[in-house]
Amino acid sequence: MRDAVSSAPAGATHEFALGANEDGLRLDRVLASRSEAEGLGLSRTRLQQLIRDGLVDVDGSAVRDPGAKTKAG
């Protein structure tokens, strides 16, 4: 995931590998959970906007649907 994070320098990027327990869940919910766990301070609403703006990549391709289902791995 690449984004401008309020608690990190502008243009900071974050990369996550999803576990089996996150397979098939909404992308925005998984990222919100990871953001909280990592202390990034990104709300689900902010993450939804970043996704819609094309600033979140999954396997190298921009995703624009916050409700896209995740795939573990």
C-alpha positions in Angstrom: 0.0 0.0 0.0 1.4 3.4 -0.8 -0.1 6.5 0.8 0.6 9.8 2.5 0.2 9.0 6.2 -0.4 11.7 8.8 1.9 10.0 11.3 4.6 9.4 8.7 6.4 11.5 6.1 4.4 12.3 3.0 4.8 9.7 0.3 5.5 6.9 2.8 4.7 3.4 1.7 3.6 0.4 3.7 3.6 -3.2 2.5 1.5 -6.0 4.1 1.3 -9.7 3.3 -2.1 -11.0 4.2 -2.6 -14.1 6.4 -5.1 -16.9 5.8 -7.4 -15.3 8.4 -7.7 -12.2 6.2 -8.7 -14.1 3.0 -12.0 -13.0 1.5 -12.4 -9.9 3.7 -13.0 -6.3 2.5 -9.8 -4.6 1.6 -10.6 -1.4 3.5 -11.4 -3.4 6.7 -8.2 -5.4 6.5 -6.1 -2.2 6.0 -7.9 -0.4 8.8 -7.1 -3.3 11.1 -3.5 -3.4 10.0 -3.2 0.4 10.3 -4.3 0.2 13.9 -2.0 -2.7 14.7 1.0 -0.9 13.1 0.2 2.4 14.7 -0.3 4.2 11.4 -3.3 6.2 12.5 -5.3 5.8 9.3 -9.1 5.6 9.7 -11.2 3.3 7.5 -12.7 6.4 5.9 -9.3 7.7 5.0 -8.2 4.3 3.7 -11.4 4.2 1.5 -10.4 7.5 0.0 -6.9 6.4 -0.6 -8.2 3.3 -2.3 -10.6 5.3 -4.5 -7.8 7.6 -5.5 -5.8 4.7 -6.8 -3.1 5.0 -4.1 -3.4 1.3 -2.9 -1.8 -1.4 -4.9 -2.5 -5.1 -4.7 0.0 -7.3 -6.4 1.4 -4.3 -8.3 -2.0 -3.1 -9.6 -4.0 -0.1 -8.3 -7.3 -1.1 -6.7 -10.1 1.5 -6.6 -12.9 -0.5 -4.9 -12.7 -0.4 -1.1 -15.0 -3.4 -0.9 -12.7 -5.6 -3.0 -12.2 -9.0 -1.4 -8.7 -9.8 -0.3 -6.7 -12.9 -1.1 -4.2 -14.3 1.4 -0.6 -14.7 0.3 
